[in-house]
Amino acid sequence: MIDNLVLLDPTPERRRAMRGRTEPPPSLDGVTVGLVDIRKHQGDKVLDRLEALFGERGVEVERLAKPTYTKPAPDDVIDRIAARCDVVVEGLAD
């Protein structure tokens, strides 16, 4: 564990919201990993590779995508992430 870890939130909030860090699962056995493509250039290639690596290890993967990187994810995408995923990886790239 890293005690002095600082997480940056890229959302345009006027006031900083204090969010606690969620503990990672002890293993990925029985966990569904959400791979979220935010539609940045080449991000899908990173997520494709991660999906293949997770698949080789028998980890369940749920692929999701935002319509565009210029706006927040729509409620239906956020709802799917919350309902189906235990862990999420967001594909940020440029």
C-alpha positions in Angstrom: 0.0 0.0 0.0 1.1 3.5 -0.7 0.2 5.8 2.2 1.0 9.1 0.6 -0.8 8.4 -2.7 -2.4 11.5 -4.3 -5.2 10.8 -6.8 -6.1 13.6 -9.3 -9.7 13.9 -10.5 -9.8 15.3 -14.1 -13.5 16.4 -13.8 -14.2 20.1 -13.9 -15.5 20.6 -10.4 -15.5 24.0 -8.8 -14.8 22.6 -5.4 -12.8 19.5 -4.8 -14.8 16.5 -3.6 -13.1 14.3 -1.1 -13.2 10.7 -2.3 -11.8 7.8 -0.4 -9.6 5.3 -2.2 -11.3 2.0 -2.8 -9.2 -1.1 -1.8 -8.4 -3.3 -4.8 -9.7 -6.9 -4.7 -7.3 -9.4 -3.3 -7.4 -11.3 -6.7 -9.2 -11.1 -10.0 -10.9 -14.5 -9.5 -14.6 -14.1 -10.0 -14.2 -10.4 -10.7 -15.5 -8.6 -13.8 -13.1 -6.0 -15.2 -14.7 -3.1 -17.1 -12.6 -1.7 -19.9 -13.9 1.7 -20.7 -12.9 3.4 -24.0 -13.2 7.1 -23.7 -12.6 7.5 -27.4 -9.2 9.0 -27.3 -6.8 8.2 -30.2 -5.2 4.7 -29.8 -6.9 4.1 -26.4 -8.9 1.2 -28.0 -5.6 -0.6 -28.9 -4.4 -0.6 -25.3 -7.8 -1.9 -24.1 -7.8 -4.6 -26.9 -4.4 -5.8 -25.5 -5.6 -5.8 -21.9 -8.8 -7.7 -22.9 -6.6 -10.4 -24.5 -4.3 -10.6 -21.5 -7.3 -10.8 -19.1 -8.9 -13.4 -21.3 -5.8 -15.6 -21.3 -6.1 -15.6 -17.5 -9.9 -16.4 -17.5 -10.9 -12.9 -16.2 -14.3 -11.8 -17.2 -14.2 -8.5 -19.2 -17.0 -6.0 -20.0 -16.2 -3.6 -22.8 -17.8 -0.2 -22.6 -17.3 3.1 -24.4 -18.3 6.7 -24.2 -19.7 8.2 -27.4 -17.0 11.0 -27.4 -14.0 12.0 -25.2 -15.2 15.6 -25.1 -18.2 15.0 -22.8 -18.8 13.0 -19.6 -20.1 9.4 -20.0 -23.8 9.3 -20.4 -25.9 7.9 -17.5 -26.5 4.6 -19.3 -22.8 3.9 -19.6 -22.2 4.8 -15.9 -25.1 2.6 -14.9 -23.7 -0.4 -16.9 -20.3 0.1 -15.3 -21.8 0.2 -11.8 -24.1 -2.8 -12.4 -21.7 -5.1 -14.2 -18.1 -4.2 -13.2 -16.1 -4.8 -10.0 -12.9 -3.1 -11.3 -12.6 -0.6 -14.1 -9.7 0.4 -16.4 -10.2 3.5 -18.4 -8.3 3.8 -21.7 -6.6 7.2 -21.8 -4.2 7.8 -24.7 -3.1 10.4 -27.1 
